[in-house]
Amino acid sequence: MINDGPDHIHLRCGSDIAPTLREAGFEGRFVEFSDPLLEGPLSPCEDDAAWAAMRDAYAVAALDAGPGAIAAQYAALDRLPRDAAITLWFEHDLYDQSILVYLLARFAAAPPKRLRLICVERVDGVPDFRGLGQLSPDALRALWTAERRTVDDETYALGRAAWSALQAPTPQALHALAMGATPALPPLAAALRRHLEELP
């Protein structure tokens, strides 16, 4: 059963599932946040505005993004109401996981009233699962029922630790997370190991 309601916010690192959610009967608002945080500068900035400007400049220079496109996505995050019910829709790959841990770290500082997470690395009946965008309306409804869980303190803490490690100037903290278990976000360790393989 879908009970999201028109005030619910569905947050995803791309627009791939937006039309399918509508087809599946979800009423809530869809918000895309797709800054590719697995690449480009990640060094901490003095404030959120400077961070958004840095990331926007990188996207314009390296990814041919339109000026202001990435900054607008950060502004959209700033406008999310803190009393909202938000569901994060993510999968197992490095692109998704890097954005997910950023969002968890960000939300940990001022948690929404209700934050829930769907984060999957496999889907029953989809033998060659690559991402949520390939799923049918029925499959998205099934994930909503079976996989959605409340983001708890352990998940927030892991998101903050992973984001801090990604921003660190050396890879030691990242390596420690990648080589350990990440039960609060089961796909995270493998994604971080993939990231470490690409480092010099």
Secondary structure by P-SEA (a helix, b strand, c coil): cccccccbbbbcccccaaaaaaaacccbbbbbbbcccccccccccccaaaaaaaaaaaaacccccccaaaaaaaaaaaacccccbbbbbbcccaaaaaaaaaaaaaaaaccccbbbbbbbccccccccccccccccaaaaaaaaacccccccaaaaaaaaaaaaaaacccaaaaaaaaacccccccccaaaaaaaaaacc
